[in-house]
Each structure stands twice: as structure tokens, then as C-alpha cells.
């Protein structure tokens, strides 16, 4: 295998490593943003929910 071919393979491998590192950094930032959003959702105090539907007054029939 000629020297220039080995040099080209090494250069390609370095490019692949650089692209992989950039992709990993982007993914880490996306996961960090997602984690922050989930923490904000968990931290919000749950407000009491308004009861929906028909409510019947509790009446004593006297039986």
C-alpha cells in the first residue's frame, strides 16, 4: 500500500473523529435542554384542579 494511500486513510479517520465529536457535542446540548425543560415541568406546583361534572347536594331523606 503506497504511503499516500495510508496518509489519506489517516486523514479520513481524523475527519470522521472530528465529525463524531461535533455530533456528540450537539446531542449533549440537546439532552441538556430537554433535561432542563423536564425539570421545569416537574418543579411547577400543581394547582388544584376545578372539579368538573354534575355535583348533587347531599340531602338527608330522613329515613
SERO-4910 file (N, C-alpha, C, O; in steps of 0.05 Angstrom, whole numbers):
BEGIN
 pado doro    nc1    nc2    nc3   cac1   cac2   cac3    cc1    cc2    cc3    oc1    oc2    oc3
  Unk    A     17    -23      0      0      0      0     18     25      0     36     27     17
  Unk    A     14     42    -19     31     66    -20     27     85      4      6     85     17
  Unk    A     47    100      9     47    118     32     25    138     30     12    145     50
  Unk    A     20    149      6     -1    170      3    -29    158      9    -46    173     19
  Unk    A    -32    132      4    -58    120     10    -62    117     40    -84    122     50
  Unk    A    -42    110     54    -43    109     84    -48    136     96    -64    139    114
  Unk    A    -35    156     84    -38    183     94    -67    193     89    -79    206    106
  Unk    A    -79    185     67   -107    192     60   -126    178     79   -146    191     88
  Unk    A   -121    153     86   -138    139    105   -137    152    132   -157    155    145
  Unk    A   -113    159    141   -110    172    167   -124    199    167   -137    206    187
  Unk    A   -122    214    146   -136    240    144   -166    236    145   -180    251    159
  Unk    A   -177    216    131   -205    210    132   -214    202    160   -236    210    169
  Unk    A   -198    186    173   -204    177    200   -206    201    219   -223    203    237
  Unk    A   -187    220    216   -187    244    232   -212    261    227   -224    271    246
  Unk    A   -221    262    202   -246    276    196   -270    263    209   -288    276    219
  Unk    A   -270    237    208   -292    222    220   -293    226    250   -314    230    261
  Unk    A   -270    226    263   -268    230    291   -278    258    299   -292    262    318
  Unk    A   -270    278    283   -279    306    287   -309    308    284   -322    321    301
  Unk    A   -320    296    263   -349    297    259   -364    284    281   -385    293    290
  Unk    A   -354    261    291   -366    247    313   -366    264    338   -386    264    353
  Unk    A   -344    277    344   -342    294    367   -362    317    365   -375    324    385
  Unk    A   -365    329    342   -384    351    338   -413    341    343   -429    355    355
  Unk    A   -418    318    332   -445    306    335   -451    300    364   -473    306    374
  Unk    A   -431    289    378   -435    283    407   -440    308    423   -456    308    441
  Unk    A   -426    330    416   -430    355    430   -458    366    425   -471    375    444
  Unk    A   -467    364    400   -494    374    394   -515    358    409   -534    369    419
  Unk    A   -512    332    409   -531    314    423   -531    320    453   -552    320    465
  Unk    A   -507    324    464   -505    330    493   -520    356    499   -534    358    520
  Unk    A   -518    376    482   -532    402    486   -562    398    484   -577    410    500
  Unk    A   -571    381    465   -600    376    462   -610    362    487   -632    368    497
  Unk    A   -596    342    497   -605    328    521   -605    346    545   -622    344    562
  Unk    A   -586    364    547   -585    383    569   -609    401    568   -622    407    589
  Unk    A   -616    411    544   -640    428    542   -666    412    549   -683    423    562
  Unk    A   -667    387    540   -690    371    546   -692    365    576   -714    367    587
  Unk    A   -670    360    589   -670    355    617   -678    380    633   -693    378    652
  Unk    A   -669    403    624   -677    428    637   -707    433    635   -720    441    654
  Unk    A   -718    427    611   -747    431    607   -763    412    625   -783    419    636
  Unk    A   -753    387    627   -767    368    644   -766    376    674   -785    373    688
  Unk    A   -743    386    682   -741    395    710   -760    419    715   -771    420    737
  Unk    A   -763    437    696   -781    459    700   -810    449    702   -825    459    718
  Unk    A   -817    429    686   -844    418    687   -849    404    714   -871    406    725
  Unk    A   -829    390    724   -832    377    750   -833    397    773   -846    391    793
  Unk    A   -820    419    770   -818    439    792   -843    456    795   -847    468    816
  Unk    A   -859    457    774   -883    474    775   -902    463    796   -908    439    796
  Unk    A   -911    480    814   -930    470    834   -957    464    820   -966    479    803
  Unk    A   -968    441    827   -993    433    815  -1015    448    828  -1019    447    852
  Unk    A  -1030    463    812  -1052    478    822  -1076    460    826  -1079    440    811
  Unk    A  -1092    466    846  -1116    449    850  -1134    450    826  -1140    471    815
  Unk    A  -1143    427    818  -1160    426    794  -1189    431    801  -1199    422    822
  Unk    A  -1202    445    784  -1230    450    788  -1245    424    781  -1241    412    761
  Unk    A  -1263    417    799  -1278    393    796  -1299    397    774  -1313    418    774
  Unk    A  -1300    379    756  -1319    382    734  -1341    361    736  -1337    340    750
  Unk    A  -1363    365    724  -1385    346    724  -1407    355    742  -1406    376    755
  Unk    A  -1428    339    744  -1451    345    760  -1446    338    789  -1436    317    795
  Unk    A  -1453    357    806  -1450    352    835  -1478    353    847  -1493    373    844
  Unk    A  -1485    332    861  -1511    331    873  -1507    338    903  -1489    328    916
  Unk    A  -1525    356    912  -1524    363    940  -1530    339    957  -1548    323    950
  Unk    A  -1517    336    979  -1521    314    997  -1546    320   1015  -1545    336   1033
  Unk    A  -1568    308   1008  -1592    313   1023  -1600    289   1039  -1597    266   1030
  Unk    A  -1609    294   1063  -1617    273   1081  -1647    268   1077  -1663    287   1081
  Unk    A  -1654    244   1069  -1682    238   1064  -1698    233   1090  -1722    232   1089
  Unk    A  -1685    230   1112  -1697    226   1137  -1707    198   1142  -1724    193   1160
  Unk    A  -1698    179   1127  -1707    152   1131  -1693    138   1152  -1698    114   1158
***
